[in-house]
């Protein structure tokens, strides 16, 4: 799966998030071994194009989906264990893709621009100053006219999920008010291995202006 949900289970009273590599000590629930249906539908619709960046790529399913379409694609994550798995998958499937251990808050340091940016389950781990920094980071690496597609936890999802933020439409709109056009915010689902109903999510499409 592209982009970690990062916090696979509720952590009542937790203060510090787990280290990125710790999340992949065993297969996490979001690592479903195939692209998320919502992102596969985007690929089938032909809206993922040009140079592609998958932020929080995890074990690389969306990167490899894009590589299979013949796209120039890069995946970044902080979890070395996940990136090694992604590279192994690429070799096994005969795909050409680039994976980098990189901080999503410092995408400007890549000194590259991308036509399409994918984010499955990363935006919703950030709050406050980190959320603003992440949006700035995305803005710096998405070319004008480029697209950003995001799957994130929705406020419709019941229960507590640790440090994951269950987002409202308004929170998303406010976060991307500067430098972006919001094309759509639609109800969607993030599939996981531990619940056949998955996670109630938002599928967000934005254009960098």
C-alpha positions as CSV (number, residue, x, y, z in Angstrom):
1,X,0.0,0.0,0.0
2,X,1.2,3.4,-0.8
3,X,1.5,5.5,2.3
4,X,1.3,4.2,5.7
5,X,-1.7,4.5,7.9
6,X,1.2,4.6,10.4
7,X,-0.9,3.7,13.5
8,X,-2.4,0.3,12.9
9,X,-4.3,0.0,16.1
10,X,-5.6,2.4,18.8
11,X,-3.0,3.5,21.3
12,X,-5.0,4.9,24.2
13,X,-2.9,7.3,26.2
14,X,0.0,7.0,23.9
15,X,2.2,10.1,23.5
16,X,5.0,9.1,21.1
17,X,4.2,7.4,17.8
18,X,6.0,4.2,17.0
19,X,9.2,4.4,15.0
20,X,8.6,3.9,11.2
21,X,10.5,0.6,11.1
22,X,8.5,-0.7,14.0
23,X,5.3,-0.5,12.0
24,X,6.6,-3.1,9.6
25,X,8.1,-5.6,12.2
26,X,5.1,-7.7,11.1
27,X,2.7,-7.1,8.2
28,X,0.6,-4.1,9.2
29,X,-3.2,-4.0,8.5
30,X,-2.9,-1.4,5.7
31,X,-0.4,-3.5,3.7
32,X,-3.0,-5.4,1.7
33,X,-0.6,-6.6,-1.1
34,X,-2.3,-4.7,-3.9
35,X,-3.3,-1.1,-4.7
36,X,-6.1,0.5,-2.9
37,X,-9.3,0.3,-5.1
38,X,-9.7,4.1,-5.0
39,X,-6.2,4.7,-6.4
40,X,-6.6,1.8,-8.9
41,X,-9.7,3.5,-10.2
42,X,-7.7,6.7,-10.6
43,X,-5.1,4.8,-12.6
44,X,-7.8,3.2,-14.8
45,X,-9.3,6.7,-15.4
46,X,-5.9,7.9,-16.7
47,X,-5.6,10.8,-14.3
48,X,-2.3,9.6,-12.8
49,X,0.2,10.9,-15.3
50,X,3.7,12.4,-15.9
51,X,6.3,12.1,-13.1
52,X,4.7,10.6,-10.1
53,X,5.7,10.9,-6.4
54,X,4.1,8.5,-3.8
55,X,4.6,10.1,-0.4
56,X,4.7,7.6,2.5
57,X,4.9,4.7,0.0
58,X,5.2,1.9,2.5
59,X,5.9,-1.4,0.7
60,X,5.3,0.2,-2.7
61,X,2.1,-1.1,-4.1
62,X,1.0,2.2,-5.7
63,X,4.5,2.9,-6.9
64,X,4.6,-0.4,-8.7
65,X,1.1,0.2,-10.0
66,X,2.4,3.4,-11.6
67,X,5.5,1.7,-12.9
68,X,3.3,-0.9,-14.5
69,X,1.7,2.0,-16.5
70,X,5.1,3.0,-17.8
71,X,5.3,6.1,-15.6
72,X,8.4,7.7,-14.1
73,X,7.6,7.1,-10.4
74,X,9.4,7.7,-7.1
75,X,8.3,6.4,-3.6
76,X,9.5,8.0,-0.4
77,X,9.1,6.8,3.2
78,X,11.0,6.8,6.5
79,X,10.6,3.1,7.1
80,X,13.7,1.4,5.8
81,X,12.1,-2.1,6.3
82,X,9.2,-1.1,4.1
83,X,11.4,0.3,1.4
84,X,13.5,-2.9,1.3
85,X,10.3,-4.9,0.8
86,X,9.2,-2.4,-1.9
87,X,12.5,-2.9,-3.8
88,X,12.2,-6.6,-3.5
89,X,8.7,-6.5,-5.0
90,X,10.0,-4.3,-7.9
91,X,12.7,-6.8,-8.7
92,X,10.3,-9.7,-8.5
93,X,7.8,-8.0,-10.8
94,X,10.4,-6.6,-13.2
95,X,9.4,-3.0,-12.5
96,X,11.6,0.0,-12.7
97,X,10.9,2.4,-9.8
98,X,12.9,4.6,-7.4
99,X,12.5,4.3,-3.7
100,X,14.1,6.8,-1.3
101,X,14.2,7.1,2.5
102,X,13.0,10.7,2.9
103,X,11.1,12.9,5.3
104,X,7.8,14.0,3.9
105,X,8.1,17.3,5.6
106,X,11.3,18.0,3.5
107,X,10.2,17.3,0.0
108,X,11.6,20.6,-1.2
109,X,15.1,19.2,-0.5
110,X,14.6,16.7,-3.3
111,X,14.8,19.7,-5.6
112,X,12.5,18.0,-8.1
113,X,9.0,18.6,-9.3
114,X,6.2,16.1,-10.0
115,X,3.1,16.1,-12.1
116,X,1.1,13.7,-9.8
117,X,1.5,13.2,-6.1
118,X,-0.2,10.3,-4.3
119,X,-0.8,10.0,-0.5
120,X,-2.5,7.1,1.0
121,X,-2.7,7.4,4.7
122,X,0.0,10.0,5.4
123,X,-1.7,13.4,5.6
124,X,-4.0,12.3,8.5
125,X,-1.1,11.6,10.8
126,X,-0.1,15.3,10.9
127,X,-1.7,18.0,13.0
128,X,-1.0,21.6,13.8
129,X,2.4,22.9,12.6
130,X,3.4,19.6,11.1
131,X,0.2,19.6,9.0
132,X,1.0,23.1,7.7
133,X,4.6,22.1,7.1
134,X,3.5,19.0,5.1
135,X,1.2,21.0,2.9
136,X,4.1,23.5,2.3
137,X,6.3,20.5,1.4
138,X,3.8,19.2,-1.1
139,X,3.4,22.6,-2.6
140,X,7.1,22.9,-3.1
141,X,7.4,19.6,-5.1
142,X,4.1,19.6,-7.1
143,X,4.4,21.6,-10.3
144,X,1.8,24.2,-11.1
145,X,-1.1,22.4,-12.7
146,X,0.0,19.1,-11.1
147,X,-2.5,16.9,-9.2
148,X,-2.4,15.6,-5.6
149,X,-4.6,12.7,-4.7
150,X,-5.1,11.7,-1.1
151,X,-6.9,9.0,0.9
152,X,-7.3,9.8,4.5
153,X,-9.4,8.9,7.6
154,X,-12.8,10.4,7.6
155,X,-14.6,11.8,10.6
156,X,-17.3,9.2,9.8
157,X,-15.0,6.4,11.0
158,X,-16.0,5.3,14.5
159,X,-13.7,4.6,17.3
160,X,-10.4,6.0,18.5
161,X,-7.3,5.6,16.4
162,X,-4.4,6.9,18.5
163,X,-2.7,9.8,16.8
164,X,-4.5,9.4,13.5
165,X,-6.7,12.5,12.8
166,X,-10.2,11.7,11.6
167,X,-10.6,14.6,9.2
168,X,-13.7,16.7,8.3
169,X,-14.3,18.3,4.9
170,X,-13.7,21.7,6.5
171,X,-10.3,20.7,7.9
172,X,-9.2,19.5,4.5
173,X,-10.5,22.7,2.8
174,X,-8.7,24.9,5.3
175,X,-5.5,23.0,5.0
176,X,-5.3,23.5,1.2
177,X,-6.8,27.0,1.0
178,X,-3.5,28.5,-0.2
179,X,-2.0,27.5,-3.5
180,X,-4.5,24.7,-4.3
181,X,-7.8,24.2,-6.1
182,X,-9.9,21.5,-4.5
183,X,-11.4,19.5,-7.3
184,X,-13.3,17.0,-5.2
185,X,-13.7,15.5,-1.7
186,X,-15.6,12.2,-2.0
187,X,-16.5,9.5,0.6
188,X,-14.3,6.4,0.0
189,X,-12.7,3.4,1.8
190,X,-9.2,2.4,2.8
191,X,-9.1,-1.4,2.7
192,X,-7.3,-3.1,5.6
193,X,-6.6,-6.8,6.4
194,X,-8.2,-6.7,9.8
195,X,-11.7,-5.5,8.9
196,X,-13.7,-6.5,5.8
197,X,-15.5,-3.1,5.9
198,X,-12.3,-1.2,5.8
199,X,-11.8,2.4,7.0
200,X,-14.2,5.2,6.2
201,X,-12.1,7.7,4.3
202,X,-12.1,10.7,2.1
203,X,-10.7,10.6,-1.5
204,X,-9.4,14.1,-2.2
205,X,-8.3,15.5,-5.5
206,X,-6.5,18.8,-5.7
207,X,-4.7,20.8,-8.4
208,X,-1.7,23.0,-7.6
209,X,-2.3,26.5,-8.8
